[in-house]
Amino acid sequence: MIFKVYYQEIASEVPVREKTKAMYIEAETEEEVRKKLSGHGFNIEFVQKLEGKYLEYEQNHHNYKLEQL
């Protein structure tokens, strides 16, 4: 499955909407995604499972890049 992760790069800073970034990660569960990112110091705001038409839309977007962690 593919998950879209919304995050802030620095966990110690107050979250600001304009600084929110997104990455795409392949994993079996949301828990696995969070484990993969646990050592990176990110403030994870939201993890969203992508499937169907929404996944197709994201894959056709110019910023789509599957992260290899």
VEXGU-604537 format. One record per residue (C-alpha): x, y, z; residue in three letters; residue number from 1. Coordinates in steps of 0.1 Angstrom, whole numbers, plus 5000, padded with zeros to 4 digits. Each point is the difference from the previous one (the first is absolute). Layout:
BEGIN
[[X; Y; Z]; 'ALA'; NUM]
...
//
This chain:
BEGIN
[[5000; 5000; 5000]; 'MET'; 1]
[[5010; 5036; 4995]; 'ILE'; 2]
[[4996; 5026; 5027]; 'PHE'; 3]
[[5003; 5037; 4998]; 'LYS'; 4]
[[5016; 5015; 5031]; 'VAL'; 5]
[[4995; 5037; 5009]; 'TYR'; 6]
[[5028; 5012; 5023]; 'TYR'; 7]
[[5021; 5029; 5013]; 'GLN'; 8]
[[5038; 4995; 4997]; 'GLU'; 9]
[[5008; 5011; 5035]; 'ILE'; 10]
[[4980; 4984; 5028]; 'ALA'; 11]
[[5010; 5026; 5026]; 'SER'; 12]
[[4985; 5029; 4981]; 'GLU'; 13]
[[4964; 5011; 5002]; 'VAL'; 14]
[[4982; 4986; 4969]; 'PRO'; 15]
[[4993; 5026; 4973]; 'VAL'; 16]
[[4977; 4991; 4971]; 'ARG'; 17]
[[5022; 5017; 4975]; 'GLU'; 18]
[[5030; 4978; 5010]; 'LYS'; 19]
[[4981; 4967; 4997]; 'THR'; 20]
[[5016; 4976; 4976]; 'LYS'; 21]
[[4988; 4967; 4986]; 'ALA'; 22]
[[5017; 4967; 4990]; 'MET'; 23]
[[4989; 4967; 4987]; 'TYR'; 24]
[[5010; 4967; 5016]; 'ILE'; 25]
[[4992; 4964; 4992]; 'GLU'; 26]
[[4991; 4979; 5030]; 'ALA'; 27]
[[4974; 4974; 5012]; 'GLU'; 28]
[[4985; 5021; 5028]; 'THR'; 29]
[[5000; 5036; 5014]; 'GLU'; 30]
[[5019; 4986; 5031]; 'GLU'; 31]
[[5028; 4988; 4976]; 'GLU'; 32]
[[5002; 5035; 4985]; 'VAL'; 33]
[[5003; 5016; 5034]; 'ARG'; 34]
[[5028; 4975; 5010]; 'LYS'; 35]
[[5019; 5007; 4968]; 'LYS'; 36]
[[4999; 5037; 5007]; 'LEU'; 37]
[[5006; 4998; 5038]; 'SER'; 38]
[[5037; 5008; 4999]; 'GLY'; 39]
[[4998; 5029; 4976]; 'HIS'; 40]
[[4989; 5027; 5024]; 'GLY'; 41]
[[4969; 5010; 4980]; 'PHE'; 42]
[[4967; 5012; 5015]; 'ASN'; 43]
[[4975; 4978; 4983]; 'ILE'; 44]
[[4967; 5018; 4996]; 'GLU'; 45]
[[4980; 4974; 4980]; 'PHE'; 46]
[[5005; 4967; 4983]; 'VAL'; 47]
[[4975; 4993; 4972]; 'GLN'; 48]
[[4996; 4967; 4981]; 'LYS'; 49]
[[4998; 5006; 4962]; 'LEU'; 50]
[[4980; 4976; 4978]; 'GLU'; 51]
[[4978; 5001; 4969]; 'GLY'; 52]
[[4995; 5032; 4981]; 'LYS'; 53]
[[5017; 5021; 5027]; 'TYR'; 54]
[[5032; 4979; 4997]; 'LEU'; 55]
[[4999; 5004; 4962]; 'GLU'; 56]
[[4996; 5037; 5003]; 'TYR'; 57]
[[5029; 5003; 5024]; 'GLU'; 58]
[[5022; 4978; 4978]; 'GLN'; 59]
[[4994; 5023; 4970]; 'ASN'; 60]
[[5009; 5031; 5021]; 'HIS'; 61]
[[5034; 5015; 4993]; 'HIS'; 62]
[[5011; 4998; 5037]; 'ASN'; 63]
[[4993; 4963; 5003]; 'TYR'; 64]
[[5031; 4980; 5011]; 'LYS'; 65]
[[4999; 4968; 5020]; 'LEU'; 66]
[[5025; 5003; 5028]; 'GLU'; 67]
[[5024; 4971; 5008]; 'GLN'; 68]
[[5006; 4999; 5037]; 'LEU'; 69]
//
